[in-house]
Amino acid sequence: NVDEIMETIKKAIEKQALVKEVEYLRSKLNEIIGFESMVGASEKMKKVFKTINEIANHDTTVLILGETGTGKEMVARAIHYNSMRKNNPFIPVDCAVLSPTLIEAELFGHEKGAFTDAAKQKVGKFELANGGTLFLDEVGNLGLDIQVKILRVLQEREIERVGGERSIKVDIRLISATNIDLKKAIKEG
């Protein structure tokens, strides 16, 4: 049918145009969110920029320490958008605002029926960040039980949803930040 063929060709052309537009918009977003959103010419800021450049393409876990309001998330975004993961998701999670009962389901997702309000399956932040970067802000607020599960993700590169029975492979870069003195918190138990 000629009409069906013409409609299929039209949709293919539209899809190709949309793919090009997404690529263009991502490149513009990367320009905006990279270093351009950070200002400063002091020696300390130059050192921050140099450090971001040095670690951006080393696919390692990063911990950013600093007081509230110092731009820890901006640094995390600059690391992500200057890395080889820049075209993949950057998923921020503010660990300070999530209750201990919600944080596990938020990070790891859950299966339908895993708990009372789990009416359907939910994909967690680790899965959403697959191929990209997961940024855990105020990670110092997390309980030891969640810290152990995050450590397992870092070691095994897999998660298990709450109520799940199978492991799910994830390819993420984890960047964490906190304003808590972690050495002092460790000494205090």
Residue pairs with C-beta under 8 A, 6 or more apart in sequence:
26 87
29 81
30 81
30 86
33 77
33 78
33 81
34 78
34 81
34 82
35 49
35 52
35 78
35 82
37 74
37 77
37 78
38 45
38 48
38 49
38 71
38 74
38 75
38 78
39 45
40 46
40 48
48 75
52 75
52 78
52 79
52 82
53 82
55 62
55 79
56 78
56 79
56 82
56 83
57 82
57 83
57 84
59 83
59 84
59 85
59 173
60 173
61 154
61 173
61 174
61 175
61 176
62 76
62 79
62 173
62 174
62 175
62 176
63 139
63 175
63 176
63 177
63 178
64 72
64 75
64 76
64 175
64 176
64 177
64 178
65 177
65 178
65 179
65 182
66 72
66 177
66 179
67 179
68 179
72 137
72 177
72 179
73 92
73 135
73 137
73 177
75 177
76 90
76 92
76 133
76 135
76 137
76 175
76 177
77 90
77 135
79 133
79 175
80 86
80 90
80 132
80 133
80 135
80 173
80 175
81 90
83 133
83 173
85 131
85 132
85 133
85 173
88 129
88 130
88 131
88 132
88 133
89 128
89 129
89 130
89 131
89 132
89 133
90 129
90 132
90 133
90 135
91 125
91 128
91 129
91 132
91 133
91 134
91 135
92 135
92 137
93 106
93 107
93 125
93 134
93 135
93 136
93 137
94 137
94 138
95 103
95 136
95 137
95 138
95 139
95 141
95 142
96 137
96 138
96 141
98 106
100 143
100 146
103 142
103 143
103 146
104 145
104 146
104 149
104 162
105 114
105 115
105 118
105 122
105 124
105 162
106 124
106 125
107 124
107 125
107 126
107 146
107 149
107 150
108 124
108 126
108 149
108 159
108 160
108 161
108 162
109 121
109 122
109 123
109 124
109 126
109 127
109 159
109 161
109 162
109 164
110 118
110 121
110 122
110 124
110 161
110 162
110 163
110 164
111 118
111 121
111 161
111 162
111 163
111 164
112 118
112 119
112 120
112 121
112 163
113 163
114 161
114 162
114 163
114 164
115 162
115 163
118 162
118 163
121 161
122 161
124 159
124 161
125 134
126 134
126 153
126 159
126 170
126 172
127 159
127 168
127 170
129 170
129 172
130 170
130 171
130 172
131 171
131 172
132 172
132 173
133 172
133 173
133 174
133 175
134 172
134 173
134 174
134 175
135 175
135 176
135 177
136 142
136 150
136 174
136 175
136 176
136 177
137 176
137 177
138 177
138 178
138 179
138 180
139 176
139 177
139 178
140 178
140 179
140 180
140 182
140 185
141 178
141 180
142 150
150 174
153 159
153 170
153 172
153 174
154 174
156 167
157 169
157 170
157 171
158 167
158 168
158 169
158 170
159 167
159 168
159 170
160 166
160 167
160 168
161 168
